[in-house]
């Protein structure tokens, strides 16, 4: 434990000069501003020492756990503690993998965004140096770590399809046909586009006013005009039929527009007001909102 702590201190001492403490936000690794840290001799030596000490500590914990599990009397007494030991083993392995991903990515360099940044508040001496990495393309990771290991995954949203096709999304998720054919045990993909049951043609109206004040003009004329045309009449809520639908007549708000309201909190529909044509919008029925 003492060896690993000393190696960590040496590694941090080698890394901190690479990023001045007054830098705000993330600084990407592999750029002119921050070249590869592991290319510096002092950083690479400190990194190797830290990785070696962490691997040694993980092996020693695993060996200790194996010995305790082999002694039945100790196993019963220390079963809860062994769970803690396993947790520490996993955290050590994750730390080793994280350090290698950020500083020694190898062939995965082009598919990673890696950066350093300072976190925390207060004086510079109290802030922590953060090493981070994120994949650019998630398809392979999602296919291998999620779709291949989970019995069922359901993806649903109003924006999954593009022009009625899932090709773009499937390619980004790593489950396009070409990717599946290159997989030993490809998951079965079922897809469907479910149209909206909402009847847009008969249950929605669009208000396009043409006589509003200039929104960039001084004063609040534009805001007042909007308020004057968008306040529904409370009396509209009083006429609900047995099915919860509302039926009412269009009421002119201000000049140049008319408005029809539906159930409280469920939106409203609007219609342009034209002299001599208001009758065509009378007795509007709004249902299913």
Backbone as CSV, one residue per row, in Angstrom:
resi,resn,N_x,N_y,N_z,CA_x,CA_y,CA_z,C_x,C_y,C_z
1,UNK,0.827,-1.202,0.000,0.000,0.000,0.000,0.870,1.266,0.000
2,UNK,1.913,1.269,0.841,2.802,2.423,0.910,3.528,2.633,-0.419
3,UNK,3.900,1.535,-1.067,4.585,1.643,-2.353,3.674,2.249,-3.413
4,UNK,2.412,1.800,-3.431,1.454,2.333,-4.401,1.192,3.815,-4.149
5,UNK,1.079,4.213,-2.895,0.841,5.630,-2.575,2.032,6.485,-3.012
6,UNK,3.248,5.996,-2.748,4.437,6.741,-3.153,4.514,6.866,-4.669
7,UNK,4.149,5.807,-5.376,4.157,5.849,-6.836,3.110,6.821,-7.356
8,UNK,1.960,6.881,-6.692,0.917,7.829,-7.096,1.377,9.269,-6.895
9,UNK,2.011,9.534,-5.775,2.520,10.884,-5.522,3.548,11.277,-6.579
10,UNK,4.430,10.344,-6.937,5.432,10.640,-7.960,4.811,10.892,-9.318
11,UNK,3.750,10.143,-9.631,3.059,10.337,-10.911,2.375,11.697,-10.959
12,UNK,1.706,12.079,-9.904,1.022,13.367,-9.888,2.026,14.517,-9.946
13,UNK,3.170,14.360,-9.301,4.200,15.391,-9.366,4.716,15.565,-10.794
14,UNK,4.724,14.484,-11.558,5.185,14.568,-12.947,4.117,15.127,-13.869
15,UNK,2.843,14.927,-13.531,1.749,15.354,-14.403,1.347,16.804,-14.183
16,UNK,1.356,17.275,-12.960,0.814,18.603,-12.659,1.474,19.736,-13.426
17,UNK,2.801,19.715,-13.674,3.397,20.817,-14.438,2.903,20.909,-15.879
18,UNK,2.274,19.859,-16.396,1.813,19.879,-17.777,0.610,20.794,-17.971
19,UNK,-0.137,21.050,-16.914,-1.352,21.862,-17.015,-1.323,22.934,-15.933
20,UNK,-1.032,24.183,-16.301,-1.007,25.255,-15.291,-2.315,25.312,-14.514
21,UNK,-2.234,25.656,-13.251,-3.408,25.638,-12.381,-4.405,26.732,-12.707
22,UNK,-3.981,27.731,-13.456,-4.919,28.804,-13.804,-5.706,28.502,-15.073
23,UNK,-5.462,27.353,-15.686,-6.208,26.965,-16.887,-7.623,26.578,-16.488
24,UNK,-8.614,27.121,-17.196,-10.017,26.833,-16.910,-10.564,25.925,-18.004
25,UNK,-11.267,24.874,-17.609,-11.860,23.969,-18.581,-10.895,22.868,-18.997
26,UNK,-11.332,22.068,-19.953,-10.573,20.900,-20.390,-9.522,21.290,-21.423
27,UNK,-8.378,20.600,-21.364,-7.315,20.766,-22.354,-7.091,19.422,-23.021
28,UNK,-7.315,19.365,-24.309,-7.268,18.087,-25.020,-5.843,17.584,-25.179
29,UNK,-5.664,16.297,-24.935,-4.366,15.643,-25.076,-4.106,15.346,-26.546
30,UNK,-2.847,15.434,-26.948,-2.477,15.146,-28.322,-2.570,16.344,-29.233
31,UNK,-2.641,17.527,-28.654,-2.703,18.762,-29.427,-1.416,19.559,-29.210
32,UNK,-1.297,20.657,-29.952,-0.117,21.506,-29.789,-0.049,22.086,-28.387
33,UNK,-1.223,22.361,-27.825,-1.260,22.911,-26.472,-0.855,21.892,-25.423
34,UNK,-1.196,20.618,-25.646,-0.863,19.563,-24.694,-0.461,18.303,-25.460
35,UNK,0.819,18.188,-25.846,1.284,16.970,-26.530,1.130,15.744,-25.615
36,UNK,1.394,14.574,-26.171,1.231,13.335,-25.420,2.092,13.356,-24.154
37,UNK,1.467,13.317,-22.975,2.257,13.343,-21.732,3.234,12.185,-21.625
38,UNK,2.832,10.990,-22.107,3.682,9.809,-21.963,4.937,9.890,-22.825
39,UNK,5.016,10.872,-23.723,6.231,11.049,-24.513,7.338,11.715,-23.695
40,UNK,6.975,12.297,-22.569,7.971,12.895,-21.675,8.563,11.797,-20.784
41,UNK,9.865,11.769,-20.679,10.537,10.688,-19.965,10.082,10.605,-18.519
42,UNK,9.992,11.759,-17.838,9.651,11.733,-16.418,8.218,11.242,-16.193
43,UNK,7.314,11.587,-17.127,5.934,11.135,-16.996,5.844,9.641,-17.263
44,UNK,6.518,9.162,-18.310,6.446,7.739,-18.656,7.035,6.883,-17.539
45,UNK,8.135,7.313,-16.956,8.729,6.533,-15.858,7.798,6.503,-14.651
46,UNK,7.181,7.655,-14.341,6.265,7.705,-13.193,5.008,6.880,-13.465
47,UNK,4.530,6.926,-14.708,3.343,6.149,-15.074,3.628,4.649,-14.977
48,UNK,4.758,4.218,-15.503,5.105,2.792,-15.434,5.228,2.332,-13.984
49,UNK,5.818,3.179,-13.157,5.964,2.815,-11.743,4.603,2.703,-11.066
50,UNK,3.701,3.618,-11.392,2.362,3.576,-10.789,1.583,2.362,-11.267
51,UNK,1.601,2.100,-12.573,0.887,0.931,-13.088,1.428,-0.350,-12.484
52,UNK,2.743,-0.445,-12.357,3.336,-1.646,-11.772,2.944,-1.839,-10.320
53,UNK,2.927,-0.758,-9.549,2.566,-0.875,-8.130,1.088,-1.217,-7.965
54,UNK,0.236,-0.678,-8.837,-1.199,-0.988,-8.756,-1.466,-2.446,-9.127
55,UNK,-0.760,-2.942,-10.138,-0.929,-4.364,-10.500,-0.436,-5.263,-9.371
56,UNK,0.671,-4.894,-8.750,1.186,-5.691,-7.635,0.195,-5.711,-6.482
57,UNK,-0.363,-4.554,-6.166,-1.335,-4.468,-5.072,-2.579,-5.292,-5.387
58,UNK,-3.038,-5.255,-6.619,-4.231,-6.038,-7.004,-3.949,-7.535,-6.886
59,UNK,-2.761,-7.972,-7.327,-2.415,-9.399,-7.226,-2.306,-9.842,-5.771
60,UNK,-1.738,-8.996,-4.932,-1.602,-9.367,-3.520,-2.960,-9.470,-2.835
61,UNK,-3.875,-8.565,-3.186,-5.221,-8.650,-2.609,-5.938,-9.905,-3.089
62,UNK,-5.788,-10.226,-4.368,-6.424,-11.435,-4.898,-5.867,-12.684,-4.225
63,UNK,-4.545,-12.702,-4.003,-3.924,-13.843,-3.328,-4.426,-13.959,-1.894
64,UNK,-4.519,-12.830,-1.196,-5.032,-12.848,0.180,-6.465,-13.359,0.209
65,UNK,-7.278,-12.918,-0.715,-8.677,-13.356,-0.757,-8.764,-14.859,-1.026
66,UNK,-7.950,-15.349,-1.942,-7.967,-16.784,-2.255,-7.593,-17.613,-1.031
67,UNK,-6.625,-17.168,-0.273,-6.201,-17.922,0.908,-7.300,-17.938,1.970
68,UNK,-7.945,-16.800,2.158,-9.018,-16.744,3.161,-10.191,-17.631,2.727
69,UNK,-10.515,-17.599,1.444,-11.627,-18.420,0.950,-11.316,-19.912,1.071
70,UNK,-10.033,-20.251,1.155,-9.662,-21.663,1.299,-9.715,-22.161,2.727
71,UNK,-9.923,-21.280,3.662,-10.016,-21.664,5.079,-11.450,-21.410,5.533
72,UNK,-12.193,-22.473,5.730,-13.631,-22.348,5.986,-13.928,-21.516,7.216
73,UNK,-13.165,-21.683,8.265,-13.428,-20.937,9.497,-13.246,-19.434,9.273
74,UNK,-12.202,-19.073,8.570,-11.974,-17.652,8.271,-13.015,-17.119,7.295
75,UNK,-13.430,-17.956,6.375,-14.397,-17.533,5.372,-15.701,-17.098,6.019
76,UNK,-16.167,-17.855,6.998,-17.412,-17.504,7.675,-17.273,-16.205,8.458
77,UNK,-16.118,-15.989,9.043,-15.904,-14.800,9.864,-15.705,-13.542,9.009
78,UNK,-15.079,-13.693,7.856,-14.663,-12.533,7.067,-15.399,-12.429,5.727
79,UNK,-16.536,-13.075,5.635,-17.241,-13.072,4.351,-17.581,-11.650,3.890
80,UNK,-18.059,-10.815,4.797,-18.418,-9.444,4.442,-17.182,-8.646,4.031
81,UNK,-16.067,-8.884,4.727,-14.829,-8.178,4.402,-14.299,-8.584,3.030
82,UNK,-14.511,-9.839,2.668,-14.051,-10.304,1.360,-14.766,-9.574,0.223
83,UNK,-16.010,-9.202,0.450,-16.727,-8.421,-0.556,-16.055,-7.060,-0.752
84,UNK,-15.592,-6.467,0.354,-14.866,-5.205,0.250,-13.553,-5.385,-0.507
85,UNK,-12.879,-6.495,-0.262,-11.615,-6.768,-0.955,-11.852,-6.913,-2.457
86,UNK,-12.909,-7.625,-2.826,-13.231,-7.769,-4.239,-13.521,-6.418,-4.877
87,UNK,-14.223,-5.571,-4.140,-14.532,-4.243,-4.654,-13.257,-3.437,-4.902
88,UNK,-12.307,-3.524,-3.988,-11.035,-2.816,-4.155,-10.269,-3.379,-5.349
89,UNK,-10.307,-4.685,-5.531,-9.647,-5.297,-6.691,-10.211,-4.735,-7.993
90,UNK,-11.535,-4.650,-8.085,-12.165,-4.128,-9.295,-11.798,-2.667,-9.520
91,UNK,-11.730,-1.884,-8.433,-11.378,-0.476,-8.576,-9.932,-0.312,-9.025
92,UNK,-9.048,-1.156,-8.542,-7.656,-1.100,-8.982,-7.545,-1.427,-10.469
93,UNK,-8.242,-2.460,-10.903,-8.215,-2.822,-12.326,-8.808,-1.710,-13.187
94,UNK,-9.879,-1.089,-12.693,-10.488,0.015,-13.438,-9.538,1.210,-13.511
95,UNK,-8.804,1.476,-12.434,-7.841,2.578,-12.443,-6.718,2.316,-13.434
96,UNK,-6.221,1.094,-13.453,-5.171,0.726,-14.408,-5.663,0.908,-15.837
97,UNK,-6.878,0.420,-16.103,-7.443,0.550,-17.455,-7.658,2.011,-17.817
98,UNK,-8.131,2.820,-16.860,-8.364,4.229,-17.130,-7.081,4.979,-17.442
99,UNK,-6.013,4.727,-16.665,-4.735,5.378,-16.914,-4.187,5.013,-18.288
100,UNK,-4.295,3.763,-18.644,-3.803,3.336,-19.960,-4.636,3.934,-21.085
101,UNK,-5.938,4.039,-20.870,-6.796,4.603,-21.912,-6.468,6.061,-22.180
102,UNK,-6.210,6.822,-21.114,-5.952,8.250,-21.279,-4.538,8.515,-21.784
103,UNK,-3.546,7.794,-21.245,-2.156,8.122,-21.530,-1.467,7.158,-22.480
104,UNK,-1.991,5.937,-22.605,-1.386,4.940,-23.506,-2.480,4.251,-24.324
105,UNK,-3.229,5.001,-25.132,-4.385,4.418,-25.824,-4.034,3.467,-26.955
106,UNK,-2.809,3.538,-27.479,-2.429,2.644,-28.568,-3.241,2.881,-29.828
107,UNK,-3.719,1.803,-30.469,-4.466,1.952,-31.730,-5.823,2.624,-31.583
108,UNK,-6.311,2.782,-30.354,-7.617,3.415,-30.138,-7.543,4.941,-30.093
109,UNK,-6.366,5.493,-30.349,-6.190,6.942,-30.216,-7.183,7.724,-31.054
110,UNK,-7.379,7.304,-32.304,-8.247,8.069,-33.217,-9.710,8.018,-32.813
111,UNK,-10.097,7.054,-31.994,-11.497,6.940,-31.598,-11.744,7.474,-30.196
112,UNK,-10.793,8.233,-29.663,-10.935,8.749,-28.310,-10.686,10.256,-28.269
113,UNK,-11.453,10.924,-27.426,-11.146,12.298,-27.043,-10.608,12.227,-25.623
114,UNK,-9.359,12.654,-25.426,-8.708,12.555,-24.119,-8.331,13.956,-23.648
115,UNK,-8.478,14.208,-22.360,-8.180,15.548,-21.876,-7.783,15.552,-20.403
116,UNK,-7.160,16.676,-20.004,-6.843,16.947,-18.610,-7.597,18.207,-18.202
117,UNK,-7.988,18.281,-16.943,-8.610,19.493,-16.421,-8.514,19.502,-14.907
118,UNK,-8.598,20.701,-14.365,-8.616,20.868,-12.923,-10.069,20.904,-12.443
119,UNK,-10.345,20.217,-11.376,-11.688,20.217,-10.805,-11.635,20.686,-9.362
120,UNK,-12.802,21.071,-8.872,-12.878,21.527,-7.497,-12.830,23.042,-7.400
121,UNK,-13.133,23.545,-6.224,-13.158,24.974,-5.984,-12.147,25.339,-4.906
122,UNK,-11.961,26.631,-4.730,-11.034,27.088,-3.721,-9.685,27.430,-4.316
123,UNK,-8.662,27.432,-3.481,-7.320,27.791,-3.921,-6.771,26.754,-4.880
124,UNK,-5.761,27.155,-5.643,-5.189,26.256,-6.651,-4.640,24.982,-6.030
125,UNK,-4.104,25.078,-4.821,-3.508,23.908,-4.175,-4.544,22.881,-3.747
126,UNK,-5.814,23.264,-3.700,-6.873,22.353,-3.264,-7.620,21.723,-4.438
127,UNK,-7.248,22.061,-5.667,-7.935,21.508,-6.829,-7.301,20.192,-7.237
128,UNK,-8.101,19.330,-7.887,-7.656,18.000,-8.289,-7.435,17.948,-9.792
129,UNK,-6.408,17.228,-10.193,-6.139,17.027,-11.612,-6.947,15.827,-12.103
130,UNK,-7.755,16.039,-13.129,-8.626,14.996,-13.672,-8.075,14.520,-15.010
131,UNK,-7.948,13.208,-15.171,-7.586,12.588,-16.444,-8.829,11.918,-16.986
132,UNK,-9.219,12.239,-18.210,-10.487,11.729,-18.735,-10.354,11.350,-20.203
133,UNK,-11.252,10.478,-20.625,-11.311,10.058,-22.026,-12.736,9.659,-22.351
134,UNK,-13.130,9.888,-23.592,-14.474,9.510,-24.048,-14.377,9.024,-25.483
135,UNK,-15.077,7.944,-25.813,-15.041,7.441,-27.195,-15.811,8.356,-28.137
136,UNK,-15.353,8.453,-29.362,-16.039,9.248,-30.377,-17.142,8.420,-31.022
137,UNK,-16.833,7.197,-31.370,-17.801,6.286,-31.985,-18.164,5.221,-30.958
138,UNK,-19.455,5.151,-30.604,-19.908,4.250,-29.542,-20.432,2.917,-30.052
139,UNK,-20.548,2.780,-31.368,-21.209,1.604,-31.919,-20.636,0.289,-31.428
140,UNK,-19.322,0.113,-31.539,-18.703,-1.153,-31.140,-18.893,-1.415,-29.649
141,UNK,-18.760,-0.367,-28.837,-18.914,-0.531,-27.391,-20.341,-0.925,-27.044
142,UNK,-21.320,-0.246,-27.629,-22.716,-0.558,-27.335,-23.079,-1.958,-27.808
143,UNK,-22.601,-2.333,-28.977,-22.934,-3.660,-29.493,-22.351,-4.760,-28.611
144,UNK,-21.087,-4.611,-28.199,-20.418,-5.669,-27.440,-20.790,-5.660,-25.960
145,UNK,-20.970,-4.466,-25.373,-21.172,-4.383,-23.932,-22.640,-4.286,-23.525
146,UNK,-23.505,-3.871,-24.440,-24.929,-3.713,-24.102,-25.793,-4.702,-24.868
147,UNK,-25.848,-4.568,-26.187,-26.777,-5.375,-26.974,-26.435,-6.863,-26.931
148,UNK,-25.143,-7.199,-26.919,-24.755,-8.609,-26.922,-24.913,-9.262,-25.550
149,UNK,-24.987,-8.474,-24.492,-25.039,-9.026,-23.139,-26.414,-8.920,-22.488
150,UNK,-27.297,-8.150,-23.086,-28.623,-7.942,-22.505,-29.661,-8.698,-23.327
151,UNK,-30.567,-9.365,-22.628,-31.548,-10.195,-23.338,-32.444,-9.359,-24.228
152,UNK,-32.921,-8.228,-23.726,-33.820,-7.374,-24.512,-33.495,-5.918,-24.237
153,UNK,-33.358,-5.142,-25.303,-33.160,-3.694,-25.203,-34.219,-3.028,-26.070
154,UNK,-34.970,-2.125,-25.488,-36.023,-1.417,-26.219,-35.615,0.042,-26.361
155,UNK,-35.544,0.522,-27.582,-35.240,1.920,-27.870,-36.480,2.547,-28.489
156,UNK,-36.986,3.573,-27.864,-38.187,4.212,-28.401,-38.079,5.716,-28.241
157,UNK,-38.422,6.441,-29.280,-38.382,7.890,-29.267,-39.091,8.392,-30.516
158,UNK,-39.471,9.648,-30.481,-40.117,10.250,-31.645,-39.109,10.629,-32.714
159,UNK,-37.795,10.518,-32.419,-36.785,11.007,-33.356,-35.760,9.944,-33.727
160,UNK,-36.093,8.667,-33.592,-35.144,7.613,-33.936,-34.995,7.429,-35.440
161,UNK,-36.075,7.540,-36.155,-36.049,7.316,-37.604,-35.716,8.614,-38.339
162,UNK,-35.037,8.467,-39.460,-34.721,9.588,-40.341,-35.355,9.311,-41.692
163,UNK,-36.366,10.115,-42.035,-37.122,9.901,-43.278,-37.689,8.486,-43.343
164,UNK,-38.174,8.023,-42.194,-38.798,6.708,-42.137,-37.838,5.537,-42.097
165,UNK,-36.529,5.803,-41.974,-35.529,4.742,-41.978,-34.697,4.794,-40.706
166,UNK,-34.273,3.606,-40.227,-33.421,3.519,-39.041,-31.949,3.311,-39.414
167,UNK,-31.594,3.422,-40.681,-30.232,3.106,-41.130,-29.185,3.955,-40.419
168,UNK,-29.431,5.255,-40.320,-28.440,6.138,-39.697,-28.249,5.776,-38.232
169,UNK,-29.340,5.603,-37.508,-29.257,5.287,-36.086,-28.575,3.948,-35.858
170,UNK,-28.939,2.932,-36.640,-28.347,1.611,-36.464,-26.843,1.642,-36.718
171,UNK,-26.406,2.442,-37.679,-24.973,2.549,-37.941,-24.254,3.194,-36.760
172,UNK,-24.867,4.220,-36.165,-24.246,4.882,-35.022,-24.211,3.974,-33.792
173,UNK,-25.187,3.076,-33.671,-25.265,2.180,-32.518,-24.500,0.880,-32.725
174,UNK,-23.930,0.689,-33.908,-23.168,-0.518,-34.171,-23.998,-1.742,-34.462
175,UNK,-25.261,-1.543,-34.849,-26.126,-2.692,-35.147,-26.668,-2.605,-36.570
176,UNK,-25.912,-1.951,-37.469,-26.282,-1.969,-38.873,-25.974,-3.345,-39.448
177,UNK,-26.489,-3.644,-40.616,-26.389,-4.988,-41.175,-24.941,-5.425,-41.361
178,UNK,-24.077,-4.510,-41.818,-22.675,-4.872,-42.040,-21.985,-5.228,-40.733
179,UNK,-22.265,-4.453,-39.688,-21.645,-4.727,-38.391,-22.146,-6.044,-37.803
180,UNK,-23.436,-6.329,-37.980,-23.996,-7.568,-37.447,-23.423,-8.790,-38.162
181,UNK,-23.193,-8.682,-39.452,-22.643,-9.809,-40.208,-21.221,-10.131,-39.782
182,UNK,-20.500,-9.142,-39.245,-19.125,-9.365,-38.790,-19.056,-9.813,-37.337
183,UNK,-20.214,-10.011,-36.707,-20.269,-10.414,-35.302,-20.570,-11.901,-35.184
184,UNK,-19.891,-12.578,-34.263,-20.079,-14.027,-34.100,-21.506,-14.370,-33.684
185,UNK,-22.025,-13.670,-32.685,-23.383,-13.917,-32.215,-24.174,-12.612,-32.267
186,UNK,-24.616,-12.221,-33.439,-25.286,-10.927,-33.578,-26.658,-10.918,-32.906
187,UNK,-27.034,-9.830,-32.297,-28.379,-9.729,-31.712,-29.422,-9.607,-32.817
188,UNK,-30.630,-10.036,-32.510,-31.730,-9.915,-33.472,-32.372,-8.540,-33.304
189,UNK,-32.492,-7.822,-34.403,-33.010,-6.458,-34.368,-34.393,-6.422,-35.009
190,UNK,-35.372,-5.929,-34.279,-36.726,-5.721,-34.794,-37.026,-4.235,-34.740
191,UNK,-37.485,-3.676,-35.840,-37.723,-2.246,-35.885,-39.095,-1.943,-36.468
192,UNK,-39.661,-0.842,-36.053,-40.982,-0.443,-36.532,-41.172,1.048,-36.328
193,UNK,-41.819,1.680,-37.280,-42.203,3.082,-37.172,-43.695,3.129,-36.904
194,UNK,-44.094,3.696,-35.784,-45.501,3.770,-35.395,-45.976,5.207,-35.608
195,UNK,-46.827,5.441,-36.590,-47.291,6.816,-36.839,-48.091,7.363,-35.664
196,UNK,-48.115,8.674,-35.558,-48.881,9.308,-34.502,-50.377,9.162,-34.772
197,UNK,-51.176,8.861,-33.725,-52.623,8.765,-33.919,-53.298,10.137,-34.012
198,UNK,-52.539,11.196,-33.783,-53.122,12.532,-33.774,-53.470,12.958,-35.198
199,UNK,-54.690,13.422,-35.382,-55.160,13.874,-36.698,-54.796,15.347,-36.849
200,UNK,-53.617,15.593,-37.406,-53.129,16.968,-37.489,-54.004,17.835,-38.402
201,UNK,-54.546,17.260,-39.464,-55.293,18.050,-40.434,-56.583,18.599,-39.852
202,UNK,-57.235,17.824,-38.985,-58.533,18.264,-38.470,-58.485,18.731,-37.020
203,UNK,-57.404,18.425,-36.296,-57.345,18.769,-34.883,-56.295,19.825,-34.555
204,UNK,-55.761,20.479,-35.546,-54.794,21.538,-35.287,-54.993,22.666,-36.283
205,UNK,-54.772,23.860,-35.819,-54.841,25.060,-36.646,-53.594,25.882,-36.380
206,UNK,-53.112,26.576,-37.392,-51.894,27.361,-37.272,-52.203,28.844,-37.399
207,UNK,-51.733,29.616,-36.417,-51.912,31.062,-36.423,-50.622,31.728,-36.892
208,UNK,-50.705,32.476,-37.981,-49.550,33.201,-38.505,-49.927,34.671,-38.598
209,UNK,-49.736,35.450,-37.534,-50.086,36.869,-37.581,-49.133,37.638,-38.491
210,UNK,-49.681,38.605,-39.187,-48.880,39.401,-40.123,-48.790,40.865,-39.716
211,UNK,-49.396,41.245,-38.595,-49.425,42.654,-38.230,-48.877,42.901,-36.827
212,UNK,-47.963,42.038,-36.346,-47.348,42.261,-35.040,-46.275,43.344,-35.143
213,UNK,-46.041,44.081,-34.075,-44.962,45.074,-34.068,-43.609,44.402,-34.224
214,UNK,-42.619,45.179,-34.618,-41.258,44.674,-34.766,-40.735,44.223,-33.404
215,UNK,-40.299,42.955,-33.311,-39.855,42.420,-32.030,-38.568,43.084,-31.552
216,UNK,-37.809,43.738,-32.435,-36.570,44.393,-32.053,-36.759,45.873,-31.728
217,UNK,-37.987,46.359,-31.860,-38.241,47.766,-31.593,-38.172,48.040,-30.096
218,UNK,-37.918,49.273,-29.732,-37.850,49.625,-28.326,-39.234,49.551,-27.679
219,UNK,-39.217,49.378,-26.347,-40.478,49.276,-25.637,-40.984,47.843,-25.599
220,UNK,-42.199,47.665,-25.087,-42.766,46.330,-24.933,-43.991,46.120,-25.811
221,UNK,-44.055,46.843,-26.932,-45.221,46.716,-27.811,-45.375,45.289,-28.328
222,UNK,-44.247,44.655,-28.668,-44.313,43.290,-29.200,-44.831,42.323,-28.142
223,UNK,-44.300,42.393,-26.902,-44.742,41.505,-25.838,-46.209,41.731,-25.499
224,UNK,-46.627,42.984,-25.462,-48.018,43.273,-25.140,-48.946,42.747,-26.221
225,UNK,-48.523,42.821,-27.475,-49.348,42.298,-28.558,-49.513,40.791,-28.445
226,UNK,-48.417,40.094,-28.074,-48.507,38.645,-27.904,-49.433,38.279,-26.761
227,UNK,-49.304,39.002,-25.650,-50.167,38.721,-24.493,-51.621,38.975,-24.844
228,UNK,-51.871,40.036,-25.570,-53.245,40.376,-25.910,-53.907,39.375,-26.820
229,UNK,-53.132,38.577,-27.530,-53.730,37.637,-28.480,-53.671,36.196,-28.018
230,UNK,-53.084,35.915,-26.868,-52.895,34.521,-26.484,-53.495,34.173,-25.132
231,UNK,-54.369,35.011,-24.588,-55.006,34.709,-23.308,-56.367,34.071,-23.571
232,UNK,-56.535,32.765,-23.280,-57.809,32.096,-23.535,-58.879,32.537,-22.554
233,UNK,-60.107,32.481,-22.998,-61.234,32.854,-22.151,-61.557,31.752,-21.157
234,UNK,-61.617,32.035,-19.844,-61.955,31.001,-18.853,-63.317,30.375,-19.109
235,UNK,-64.209,31.112,-19.773,-65.529,30.546,-20.020,-65.470,29.338,-20.945
236,UNK,-64.370,29.197,-21.677,-64.270,28.072,-22.611,-64.263,26.732,-21.888
237,UNK,-63.747,26.719,-20.629,-63.644,25.442,-19.920,-65.030,24.941,-19.440
238,UNK,-66.037,25.760,-19.517,-67.323,25.389,-18.938,-68.151,24.491,-19.840
239,UNK,-67.749,24.352,-21.083,-68.556,23.591,-22.030,-67.844,22.295,-22.392
240,UNK,-67.858,21.334,-21.495,-67.263,20.025,-21.726,-68.370,19.000,-21.868
241,UNK,-68.230,18.137,-22.864,-69.248,17.105,-23.032,-68.871,15.886,-22.187
242,UNK,-69.650,14.808,-22.318,-69.452,13.622,-21.489,-68.108,12.952,-21.755
243,UNK,-67.514,13.189,-22.925,-66.243,12.565,-23.275,-65.056,13.470,-22.944
244,UNK,-65.315,14.552,-22.249,-64.243,15.439,-21.850,-63.775,16.371,-22.933
245,UNK,-64.531,16.482,-24.030,-64.159,17.382,-25.103,-64.826,18.734,-24.889
246,UNK,-64.222,19.766,-25.459,-64.791,21.098,-25.320,-65.345,21.569,-26.660
247,UNK,-66.389,22.349,-26.577,-67.001,22.894,-27.782,-67.350,24.349,-27.508
248,UNK,-66.850,25.259,-28.316,-67.086,26.672,-28.082,-66.878,27.440,-29.384
249,UNK,-67.228,28.678,-29.340,-67.111,29.524,-30.515,-65.807,30.320,-30.449
250,UNK,-65.280,30.606,-31.597,-64.070,31.401,-31.676,-64.354,32.800,-31.162
251,UNK,-63.442,33.323,-30.304,-63.598,34.653,-29.758,-62.418,35.505,-30.215
252,UNK,-62.683,36.654,-30.773,-61.615,37.521,-31.247,-60.895,38.153,-30.065
253,UNK,-59.554,38.038,-30.044,-58.720,38.644,-29.006,-57.951,39.785,-29.663
254,UNK,-58.203,40.998,-29.250,-57.521,42.117,-29.875,-57.984,42.267,-31.311
255,UNK,-57.075,42.611,-32.195,-57.438,42.756,-33.605,-56.539,41.855,-34.434
256,UNK,-57.098,41.265,-35.454,-56.307,40.497,-36.409,-56.112,39.041,-36.081
257,UNK,-56.681,38.530,-35.001,-56.511,37.106,-34.724,-57.682,36.600,-33.911
258,UNK,-57.896,35.293,-33.973,-58.916,34.635,-33.176,-58.286,33.448,-32.474
259,UNK,-58.882,33.018,-31.386,-58.288,31.936,-30.622,-59.362,30.995,-30.113
260,UNK,-59.065,29.700,-30.165,-59.964,28.692,-29.620,-59.197,27.879,-28.599
261,UNK,-59.809,27.570,-27.463,-59.108,26.871,-26.390,-59.693,25.489,-26.187
262,UNK,-58.871,24.583,-25.673,-59.351,23.235,-25.358,-59.318,23.065,-23.853
263,UNK,-59.093,21.830,-23.363,-59.117,21.588,-21.927,-57.976,22.321,-21.225
264,UNK,-58.148,22.687,-19.949,-57.107,23.431,-19.234,-55.790,22.666,-19.217
265,UNK,-54.709,23.375,-19.524,-53.379,22.804,-19.446,-53.039,21.865,-20.574
266,UNK,-53.909,21.706,-21.552,-53.667,20.751,-22.618,-53.443,21.434,-23.963
267,UNK,-53.143,22.722,-23.965,-52.834,23.404,-25.210,-54.030,24.130,-25.792
268,UNK,-53.838,24.799,-26.905,-54.906,25.521,-27.569,-54.678,25.496,-29.064
269,UNK,-55.735,25.763,-29.816,-55.603,25.864,-31.259,-56.005,27.274,-31.675
270,UNK,-55.337,27.815,-32.662,-55.559,29.183,-33.086,-55.906,29.230,-34.567
271,UNK,-56.585,30.290,-34.969,-56.989,30.432,-36.367,-56.904,31.891,-36.769
272,UNK,-56.467,32.182,-37.990,-56.412,33.575,-38.443,-57.801,34.174,-38.569
273,UNK,-57.907,35.421,-38.217,-59.187,36.122,-38.297,-59.231,36.933,-39.590
274,UNK,-60.194,36.691,-40.382,-60.362,37.441,-41.605,-61.803,37.935,-41.668
275,UNK,-61.993,39.182,-41.919,-63.333,39.757,-41.969,-64.176,39.009,-42.990
276,UNK,-65.358,38.585,-42.559,-66.267,37.880,-43.453,-66.034,36.393,-43.511
277,UNK,-64.964,35.872,-42.817,-64.683,34.433,-42.883,-64.651,33.788,-41.499
278,UNK,-65.020,34.534,-40.468,-64.981,33.987,-39.113,-65.927,32.812,-38.964
279,UNK,-67.027,32.818,-39.705,-68.043,31.776,-39.538,-67.493,30.388,-39.829
280,UNK,-66.486,30.271,-40.653,-65.968,28.947,-40.998,-65.228,28.301,-39.804
281,UNK,-64.892,29.096,-38.772,-64.201,28.553,-37.606,-65.134,28.421,-36.411
282,UNK,-66.392,28.690,-36.556,-67.307,28.628,-35.437,-67.559,27.173,-35.006
283,UNK,-67.921,27.019,-33.746,-68.267,25.710,-33.190,-67.148,24.685,-33.401
284,UNK,-65.946,25.100,-33.054,-64.802,24.191,-33.160,-64.866,23.166,-32.035
285,UNK,-64.595,21.910,-32.367,-64.542,20.837,-31.375,-63.085,20.380,-31.265
286,UNK,-62.534,20.386,-30.059,-61.161,19.947,-29.827,-61.187,18.719,-28.935
287,UNK,-60.709,17.607,-29.416,-60.683,16.395,-28.612,-59.367,15.662,-28.781
288,UNK,-59.019,14.864,-27.801,-57.823,14.029,-27.870,-56.530,14.782,-27.692
289,UNK,-56.586,15.930,-27.015,-55.342,16.682,-26.829,-54.560,16.143,-25.637
